[in-house]
């Protein structure tokens, strides 16, 4: 009788596990919905070609980067040299969630913090993510500011962790010696 009970419990566990919808594929679909809802709530206008003039809430959907959106707030100081590969960059940013409480700051590294995040353009390490590097590619000058919507695949998460998209408000300073 004990063996039958164990098999029944084992069978029920397998059956329940197979009904679980918490797959990576489903999480990516939920992430896409979260991003779409954020865009709608914020009144963001999405364009598919990179603008030459940026409107207040115009975000460019970067080609070949699923669910990645970029908005240039400030071009920066164009009288100084543009960003080049391996240049060091000081990054100030605010990271926030895209859920219904999008004004909830997850991480804050802004002007009132003692140290900015330092990274190298086009050099990937654990302290940077592809989403930030894409933003740098389109910022180019000291003082440039942008806003991005970054899906988990281009952020700091992967298939082995949570699928969470984030918004970032970013400002850079290129360090040259």
Protein Blocks (a to p, Z undefined) as FASTA:
>chain_A
ZZmmmmmmmmmmmmmmmmpccbfklmmmmmmmmmmmmmmmnopacdfbdcfbdcfklccd
dehiahiacddfbgbjfkbccddehiacddddddddfbfklmbcfbdcdfklmbdcddde
hiacfkbcfklmmmmmmnopghiacdddddfklmmbdfklccdddddddddddddZZ
